[in-house]
Every structure is written in C-alpha cells, then in structure tokens.
Amino acid sequence: MFTERSLSPAVADVRAAHTPDALVLDCATDFETLPAAQAEELALVTDALEPQSYPEEWLPPNAPTVLERFAGPDLTVGMPGDGSVAWTRQTDPPVVLCKPRLEGSPAAFTDFLVAEALVQVGLDAPEQFLGLFGEEYPAFADATRDHLSPVETYQLAAACYDAYLGLQTRDTFADWEGDLFDAWLDAGERLEGRLENLPTAIARGETSFTDGAELACSAIKHAGEIPPPFDALDAAVYLDHGPAFAVEWAERTVDALG
C-alpha cells in the first residue's frame, strides 16, 4: 500500500528545514479518508500509531459521518477536501501521503504540493479543522444552520482551516527559490481571474457560497488579492483569535446571504 517516495533535492531541503523526520509515501490507491485497514498498514512503515480523538460535545447535531469518525477513537487519516496530498501526525514519525491522482501533474507543481504538506506538518497547527475549532465548532455550526446544510458547514469550516494554514505558510513559500517558488507563484496567478469574478459568480448563483469559500481561502497561501467577504480571513487578527474570530465572521457573513 505504501512505498517511500523519491524527493527532488529542493523538496528534500524543505523536509530538512521543517520536519526532518517525516516520511513521504506514495499510496497504491486514491482516497478521501484512508480505509481503516489500510490506515493500520502505516504501522508497517512507522514506529508507532497514536490515534487522536476529540470530545463528543465538539460535534454539533447532524455532523457528517466522516467528521464523527474523525473525532472517534479509531485512526482516521485524510478527510474530504485534502486534495492530492494528505498528512498526519498520528504516526511516529509523521507521514505525508501522495495519492495516485498526482500522476500526470507537472513535476514542479507536484513538488510544490509535497513541499507545502511538509511545511504544514512542521507547523504547530492541528491536523484538521475540528482540532482548530475545538469546543467552538458547535457555535460555528449554529451560526450557519439557517442557511447551510451540515455538509456545507463542514465545507466552510474546512475552508476557514485552509485560510488559517495559508496565513502561516505563505511567507515561507515567498522565500523559496527556483522551481518551487515558480510553481507557488504560477498557481496563485492562475487563480487571479477566478477570484476577481468570484463575488459576481456567487451573487448570480453560478458558484455556491461554500465553493467560493474553498477557492478564496485556498488562495490565501498565495498572498493574492482576496475578494469580500473572504478577505476578512486574510488578516493577522484571525491568527491571533483563531476559532472565535471565525465564528464571529460566519455569523456576520452567512446572515448577509439572506
């Protein structure tokens, strides 16, 4: 199921700088959440498994099943929305998991995604949004309940989590050189047109609010111009106040959807 991935010199340097003990593994199959039996196979390539769990009271009523599973005692690796590369610190050492869907992507962009995950592993940040929101997540869900489904609330919370990570990683990316820097810059430039038209697309119903949030919040790591109302998350105050700020933002923003 897992084989060690060969890293380019630039990505190897990122690992050495941010999380030198991390393993970077290729996975035999694609996944959103790694099936339990396959997650347990990580024991064969790591020294220990340390599953995380979270209090039941952190989950609002009607939370998606995948979130309930993540909060539970079983080893849960990967969540919907993680993309082509996932990571976890529930193993010792931590692992970065590269999915087969990466095949066919430009080598420079693939290197950027792996390097990004290594930088994230090296942060003092939770693995998924539930660890960020903690006991505030029911308040976040309550703020969105009249306008968003539980799955859409999950999607919005995951977007807010991406913004939180992006605020912490983009200065690192901006200091890179060579192909990694070019890939980070190119990915941001490709988003510019979509971001510029995003408020209009949401207003016309061409893009859902939560899909727009995913796009805008994922762009924060590229240090570009973020359109309202998502630009409020592109601020140091979000890092300072974390989930409390996100809850307040959700209350104001979702109510404005009408």
C-alpha positions in Angstrom: 0.0 0.0 0.0 2.8 2.4 0.9 6.2 3.0 -0.7 8.7 5.7 0.1 8.7 8.5 -2.4 11.9 9.8 -4.0 12.2 13.5 -3.4 13.8 16.1 -5.6 16.7 18.0 -3.9 14.5 21.1 -3.4 11.8 19.1 -1.6 14.3 17.2 0.4 15.7 20.6 1.5 12.2 21.7 2.6 11.8 18.5 4.6 15.2 19.0 6.3 14.2 22.6 7.2 10.7 22.0 8.5 10.1 18.3 9.6 13.3 16.3 9.0 11.9 13.1 10.5 8.8 12.9 8.3 8.2 10.1 5.8 6.9 10.9 2.3 5.0 7.9 1.0 3.3 7.0 -2.3 -0.1 5.3 -1.9 -1.3 2.5 -4.1 -4.9 3.8 -4.3 -6.7 7.1 -4.1 -8.7 8.0 -1.1 -10.5 10.8 0.7 -10.4 9.1 4.1 -8.0 6.2 4.2 -9.9 3.0 4.9 -9.2 1.7 8.4 -7.5 -1.5 7.3 -5.1 0.5 5.1 -4.5 3.1 7.7 -3.4 0.4 10.1 -0.8 -0.7 7.5 1.0 2.5 8.4 2.3 0.6 11.4 4.4 -1.4 9.0 6.4 1.7 7.8 6.4 3.8 11.0 7.5 3.3 14.6 4.1 3.9 16.3 0.5 4.9 15.7 -1.1 7.4 18.0 -4.7 7.9 17.1 -6.3 11.2 18.0 -9.9 11.6 19.3 -12.0 14.5 20.3 -14.8 15.1 22.8 -18.3 14.3 21.6 -19.5 17.8 22.7 -17.3 19.3 19.9 -19.6 17.8 17.3 -22.9 19.7 16.5 -26.1 17.8 15.8 -26.2 16.2 12.4 -22.5 16.4 11.9 -21.4 14.4 8.8 -20.4 10.8 9.4 -16.9 11.4 8.3 -16.4 14.1 11.0 -17.9 11.7 13.6 -15.4 9.1 12.5 -12.5 11.5 12.7 -13.5 12.6 16.2 -13.7 8.9 17.4 -11.0 6.7 18.7 -10.0 4.9 15.5 -7.1 6.0 13.4 -8.5 8.3 10.7 -6.2 9.6 8.1 -7.3 12.1 5.5 -10.6 14.0 5.1 -12.7 15.1 2.1 -11.1 18.2 0.6 -7.5 17.2 1.4 -6.6 17.0 -2.3 -3.8 15.0 -3.8 -1.6 15.1 -0.8 -2.5 14.4 2.8 -0.5 14.3 6.0 -0.8 13.1 9.6 1.0 13.4 12.9 -0.9 10.4 14.3 2.1 8.3 13.4 5.6 8.5 14.7 7.3 9.8 12.6 4.7 11.9 10.8 3.8 10.9 7.2 3.0 12.8 4.0 0.8 10.7 1.7 0.9 11.2 -2.0 -2.1 9.8 -3.9 -2.0 8.3 -7.4 -4.1 11.2 -8.7 -0.8 13.2 -8.6 0.3 11.2 -11.7 0.3 13.4 -14.8 0.6 16.7 -12.9 3.6 18.8 -13.8 6.6 17.8 -11.8 7.2 21.3 -10.4 3.6 21.6 -9.2 3.7 18.1 -7.7 6.9 19.1 -5.8 5.1 22.2 -4.6 2.2 20.2 -3.2 4.6 17.8 -1.4 6.7 20.7 -0.1 3.6 22.5 1.1 2.5 19.5 3.1 5.9 19.2 4.7 5.7 22.8 5.8 2.3 22.2 7.2 3.5 19.2 9.2 6.1 21.4 10.7 3.6 23.9 12.0 2.2 23.9 15.5 -1.2 23.5 14.0 -4.0 20.9 14.3 -4.3 18.2 11.6 -7.9 19.1 10.6 -10.4 21.9 11.2 -12.0 20.1 14.2 -8.8 20.4 16.1 -8.7 24.1 15.3 -12.3 24.9 16.2 -12.5 22.6 19.2 -15.4 23.5 21.5 -16.2 26.4 19.3 -17.3 24.2 16.4 -20.9 23.8 17.6 -21.2 27.7 17.7 -19.8 27.8 14.2 -22.4 25.3 13.0 -25.1 27.2 14.8 -24.1 30.4 13.1 -24.6 28.7 9.7 -27.6 26.5 10.4 -30.3 28.6 8.9 -28.5 28.9 5.6 -26.2 25.9 5.1 -26.6 22.2 5.4 -24.3 20.2 7.8 -22.2 19.2 4.8 -21.9 22.8 3.6 -21.0 23.9 7.1 -18.2 21.2 7.1 -17.0 22.6 3.8 -17.0 26.2 5.1 -15.1 25.1 8.2 -12.5 23.3 6.1 -12.1 26.4 4.0 -11.5 28.5 7.1 -8.9 26.0 8.3 -7.2 26.3 4.9 -7.1 30.1 5.3 -5.6 29.6 8.8 -2.8 27.4 7.4 -2.2 29.7 4.5 -1.6 32.7 6.7 1.2 30.8 8.4 2.8 29.2 5.3 2.8 31.9 2.6 5.8 33.8 3.9 7.8 30.6 3.8 6.7 30.0 0.2 7.5 33.5 -0.8 11.1 32.9 0.4 11.6 29.9 -1.8 13.7 30.0 -4.9 13.8 28.1 -8.2 11.1 25.8 -9.4 9.3 25.6 -6.1 8.9 29.4 -6.0 7.8 29.5 -9.6 5.2 26.8 -9.0 3.8 28.6 -6.0 3.7 31.9 -8.0 2.1 30.3 -11.1 -0.6 28.6 -9.0 -1.5 32.0 -7.5 -1.6 33.7 -10.8 -3.9 31.1 -12.3 -6.4 31.9 -9.5 -6.5 35.7 -10.1 -9.2 35.7 -12.8 -11.5 33.4 -10.8 -11.0 35.4 -7.6 -11.7 38.7 -9.4 -15.1 37.4 -10.7 -16.0 35.4 -7.6 -18.4 37.8 -5.9 -20.3 38.2 -9.1 -20.4 34.4 -9.6 -21.8 33.9 -6.1 -24.4 36.6 -6.4 -25.6 35.1 -9.7 -25.8 31.6 -8.3 -23.1 30.4 -10.7 -20.9 29.4 -7.7 -22.1 28.4 -4.3 -21.0 30.3 -1.3 -19.2 27.3 0.1 -17.4 26.6 -3.2 -16.4 30.2 -3.3 -15.1 30.0 0.2 -13.0 27.0 -0.7 -11.5 28.8 -3.7 -10.8 32.1 -1.8 -9.4 30.5 1.3 -7.1 28.2 -0.6 -5.8 31.3 -2.4 -4.6 33.0 0.9 -1.4 30.9 0.8 -0.6 32.6 -2.5 -0.7 36.1 -1.0 -3.0 37.4 -3.7 -6.0 39.8 -3.6 -8.8 38.0 -1.8 -12.4 39.2 -2.5 -15.0 40.0 0.1 -16.4 38.6 2.3 -13.4 36.2 2.5 -10.8 38.9 2.7 -11.7 39.3 6.4 -10.0 35.9 6.9 -6.8 37.2 5.3 -5.7 39.0 8.4 -3.3 38.6 11.3 -6.3 39.0 13.7 -7.5 35.6 12.5 -4.3 34.0 13.7 -4.5 36.0 17.0 -8.1 35.0 17.8 -8.5 31.7 15.8 -11.8 30.0 16.0 -13.6 32.8 18.0 -12.8 35.1 15.1 -14.0 32.5 12.5 -17.3 32.1 14.4 -17.9 35.8 14.5 -17.1 36.1 10.8 -19.5 33.3 10.0 -22.3 34.9 12.0 -21.9 38.2 10.1 -21.3 36.7 6.7 -23.8 33.9 6.5 -26.6 36.2 7.8 -25.9 38.5 5.0 -26.7 35.7 2.5 -30.3 36.3 3.2 
